[in-house]
Amino acid sequence: MARAAAQAAPSADATPPPGPATGEWTEAELRDRSRVLRLGFTEQDADAWLLVARAGAAFFALPQIHPSDSPMSSTRSTSCSAS
């Protein structure tokens, strides 16, 4: 048990993996990161926050696959006229 916990814990002198943690953030992302760090996020929390924001932006930038994919398609009137 203790061995698994020791393996899961990052060492203090471990080098960060390549990617955003090594400085590939945009200026806007760096400002956002600074704000969340001031609010009490840890370094890892701030990195995760920005990665989730990037993932969300990428999701909403995807092209429409089918017309039923539109939010407007779910607002069709379903009322029936009473005679």
TAKARA-V55458 format. One record per backbone hydrogen bond with DSSP energy under -0.5 kcal/mol. NH is the residue of the N-H (numbers start at 0). CO is the residue of the C=O. Records with the same first field share a line. If there is no record, write none. Layout:
NH=CO / CO
//
This chain:
4=0
5=1
6=2
7=3
8=4
13=10
21=18
22=19
23=18
29=25
30=26
31=27
32=28
33=29
34=30
35=31
36=32
37=33
38=34
39=36
40=35
45=41
46=42
47=43
48=44
49=45
50=46
51=47
52=48
53=49
54=50
55=51
56=52
57=53
58=54
59=55
60=56
61=58
68=65
69=66
72=69
73=70
74=71
75=72
//
